[in-house]
Amino acid sequence: MKRRIITTGDGSKTIQIEDWDEQYHSKHGAVQEAYHVFIEHGLRLFQNKKINLLEIGFGTGLNAFITLLEAPKQQLSIDYVGIEAFPVSKEEVEALDYCQQLDASNNREAFQRMHGSPWEETTSITPDFSLLKQKKDFKEIEEENLFNLIYFDAFGARVQPELWTEEIFLKMYHALKKGGILVTYAAKGSVRRAMQAVGFTVERLPGPPGKREMLRAIKS
């Protein structure tokens, strides 16, 4: 499928899959969406502790890199697992240039280490941030009671409805510790109902630019 780099509404870049008319991040603002959905309504609920974090759809690494930048501010130590079936290319990562987009040139070495680290191996990126990238299908996730927080950032249900089913959310429910949280940009009623069907307590929250709502699910 044809892919190209586009500039989103906040000036940051993302990858567009033209055949699907789908982007890795919101066309209204890639960085704004990442901060609003995953940091503001997910990561910032945790302070002064060590957490295990799972990202469903590692993609461009934007969410992981922003999390790395935010962790010291919240005094967090993070073991980060990113699942991705189809890794982006080195050329695409360089073209996105998120260090410049985030005014984080002094963290360029950490950004390069994130993308250059071997798949299937845990790598210490900073003293308080380790990364395990796994190349596999989301249906292969079998962890139980391990994660405090899940970033659910799969492609939308319009193009990949199989990723937004009760089957997948049951795996997410099992993977979380009691009291664990899942956040996603999605807000479709079918997604909310699938989450509730497997046991999540689900909140509707104000969405990022371009979206009215988003969802946060809690394993209560």
N, C-alpha and C positions, 0 to 999 in steps of 0.2 A: 504493500500500500504506500502511496506517495505521502511523504512527510515534508514539512517545511517549518522553519522558524518564523514565528510571527511576534509582533509587539502588541502587548495587551494594554488595556485602558489606563493602567497606572505607570506605563513606560517600561515595565519589566517584560521579559520574553517567555515564551513557552513553545511547545511543539504542537503543530496542528496535523491531524491525520485527515487529509482532504477527502478521501473516499467516504469517511464517516461524518464529515463536518463536525469533528470532535477534537477538543484540545486536552492536553495534559492538565492544564490549569484554566481557571476562568479567563475568558477573553476580556472581561471587565477589569481584570487586574490580578495577575498571578500572585504577586507578593502580598497584596492586600487580602486575597482569599486565604492564603496560607496562614497569615497572622490571625485573621478573624476566626477561622474555623478551628484550626488545630492548636494554636497557641492561646488565644484569648479564652476559648471555651473548652480547652483540654488541658494543655500543659500548665497553665497558670493556676489550676486547682491544686497543684502539688508544690510544696515548698520544703526546703531543708531536709531532703531525704534521698535515698537511692531508689530508683524506679526502673522497671522493665517496660519497654515501650515497643509495640509492634506496629509497623506501617504496612498496610495492605495497598500495594501499588507504589513501590519505591520510586519508579519513574525517573525524573530528572534529578532527584536528590534535593530538591528545593526545601521540602518540609524537614528533611533530616538536617540540612545545613542551618536552617533557621533555628531548629531545636538546639543544635550545638551552640549557636551564638547566644541563645536565651538561657541555657542551663546555668551558667555562672551567676546570672542576675537573680536566679531563684534558689541558688545554692543546692542545685540538684546534681546527683551523680546518675548517669543514664546508661543502661545497657540497651542499645537500639537494634532491633531486628527489622530489616526491610525485605519484603517479599516482592519479587518482580519476575514475571514469566518471560518478558522480552526486554532485556536491558537496552538502554539508549546507547548510542555510539559515542566514542571519545570525541569525535568531531562535533556532534550535537552538544555535548557538555561544554566544550570550549566556546561554541557559538552563543550559547545561552549566557555565559559569563556572569553567574550570579554573584560572584564576589564584588564586581563593579556595581551591579544592580542594588546590592545591599550595603554598599559603602563599607565593605569588609575586606579590603585588600590585604590588611594585616593578618587575615585568617586564610589567605590563599593556599598556604601549605597544607592546612587542615582540610580544605575543600578538595585539593588534589589528592590527598591521602584517602579521603572518603571514596573517591571515584576510582582510584588506582588500587585499592585494597582487593585482595583475592576474594572471589565468591566462595561461599561455604566455609569461610574462616573468620573467626572473631578477631578484629583488629582494634588496638587502642589508638584512637584518633587524637584525643587529648587525655590528660590524667583523669578527667571525669566523664569521658564519653567514649564508649566502645561501640563498634558497629559490626554486625553480622548481616551480610547480604546473602539472600538465598534465592536461587533461580528455580522457581517451581510454581505450579498452579496453586491457586488459593484453596482448592479442594483437598490439597495434600497436607494442610496444616492439621497437626494432631496434638499440639501442646495443651496442657490442662493446668488451670490455676497458676499461671505463670506471670501474666502481664497486668500491670496497673492501668495502662492506657493503650488504646488502639486508635490510630489514625486510619480511618477507612476512606481511602482515596482512589478507589477503582474507577475505571471509565464508567460513564453514566448508564443507567438502566435502559435508556433508549437504544443504545448500541450493543450493550452486553448485559441483557436482563438476567442471565444465568449467574451473575456475580452478586445479585441482590435478592437472593432467595432465603427461605427458612433454613435450607441446608447449610448455606454459607454462614448465616448469622448464628446458627446453633454452634458451629465451630468457634465463632468469635466469643460466644457466651462461655463455652467451656475453657477457652484459652485465657480468659480474664480471671483474676482473683476476685473474691467477694468484695463488693464495693468498687470494682474496676469500672472504667468509663470508656465508651466508644464514641468518637465524634466523627461526623461526616458532613460534607456540604449538601448532601441529598435531603430532600424534604417530601418526596412523593408519598402519597397515602399507602401505596402498596409496600413500600420500603418500611414505613413505620409499623404497619400491621405485621410484616414478617418478623421484625424485631420483637414486637410484643408477644407474638405467638410462641417464641422460644424462651420467654421469661424476662426479657428486658423491661425496665421501666423507662419510658421514652419521653423526652421533653422536646417541644418545638421551641426554637430560639430564633432571634432575628438573624437573617442571612447576611452574607457578605455583599458588597456592591454587585448589583445585577440579579440578586436572588432575594425573595421576600423572607424565606425561612431556611433553617438548617435543622439537623437533628442531633441530639445527644442522648445516648442510651446508657443506663446504669445497671450493673449486675447487683441487684439488691438482695 
